[in-house]
Amino acid sequence: MPIYEYLCDDCGARYEQIVLSKSTKVACPKCASERRTLQLSVFSPPAKNGSADASSGGNGMAAGPCCGMGGCGCN
C-alpha cells in the first residue's frame, strides 16, 4: 500500500495518507480541503548487513538530517 505525503494548498499542513486506488479521496485532516500538492517522500536505506547503525539508537536510521550515504555532502 503506497503512503503519499501531501502539502495542503489552503492551510499549509503537511500530512500522509494511504492511497488504495485512484478513486481514494484525499483531504487535509486540518481543514478538509482537497486542494493539495504531492510531496517527494524521504526514505531511509536499509542498514548494511542487516545491522543498525551505532549512531541511530538501534533503529537503522542515521541521527540528525544526514542521509548516511555521503553523496549529498553531509558526511
N, C-alpha and C positions, 0 to 999 in steps of 0.2 A: 504494500500500500504506500503510494507516494505521499510524503508530507511536504506541502508547499509553504513557503514563507511569503507573507504579503505586507505591504505598507498601505494603510488606508489613505486614499486621496483626500478625504474630507477632514479627518481629525488627526492624522499623522501617526496613529497607533500601529505598532508592528505586532503581527500575530502569525501563528502557524495553523494549518488545517489539513487534516487527512482528506484527500480527494479520491473518492472511489470511482467516479466516472465524470465525463464532461458535463453531465446534467446535474452534478452536485452543486447546490447553491453555496456560495461563499460570501459571507457578510462579516463585517467588522464586529467583534464582540463588545466593543466600547460604544459605538454609535449606530450600529446596524446598517451602515452604508454598504452598498455592493460595489462602489467605486474603489478600485484597488489597483496596485501595481505589484506584479510578481517580482520578488527579490531573488538574487542569487543566494543559494544556500552555502553555508560554511560547513565544511566537514573535517573530520579528523581521520587521517590514515591509520590503519591498524598498527599496533606496536610490532617491531621487528621480533621475529622468533616467538611471537605469542606472549612475550613478557611485557609488563607495564614499565614505562619509563620511570626512573627513580625520582625525577623532579615532578611527577604528575600526581603523587599521592596515591598511586596504585590504580588509577582509573584509565591509564593508557593514553591520556591526553596531556599535551605539553602545558606547563604552567604559564600563565600570562598570555599576551597576544601573539606570541611566537608560533609560527606554523610547524616548527620542528624539522622542516625539510632543508632549510638553509638557502633554497633557491630564491627566496624573496628578499634576502639581505638581512633577515632578522637575527641570524647567527654570525 
